[in-house]
Amino acid sequence: MIREIIFYKHHFFYFYDAQPKSVQEKIDYVLDLIANVERVPEKFFKHLEGSDGLYEIRIKVGSDIFRLFCFFDAGKLVVVLQGLQKKSAKTPRNEILKAERLKHQYFEEKKR
């Protein structure tokens, strides 16, 4: 394994559990790829422009597009925050702000 993936709190699992089996399988595939491939193709994993160190894990199933927000902690540790189904070309700003809040909470809790 090249990267370790963890999930912060319950946000991702609420999203994941609500998805059909085909979407869950694709999410599992992409997360496995991120964990085990040295150079993950940008079509699956990309820095989120205009954010403070957030990345989006990009998943496409048929014509549906999904995004998982994450960030790095301690080098090769990927912390997955939450997911959403994209309904427009641009990622909603409120979802990015939520991910940034969760990232901040993660590091605050880690300090304790």
WOHUSUL-V171836 format. One line per field, one symbol per residue. phi: phi as a letter, one per 30 degrees, with the letter a starting at -180 (. if undefined). Layout:
phi->???
This chain:
phi->.cbccbbdhceddddeddcdeddedddedddddddccecdeedcabddeiccidbcccbbbicdbbbccaacbhiccccdcbbacdcbdcdeeddddddddddddedddddd
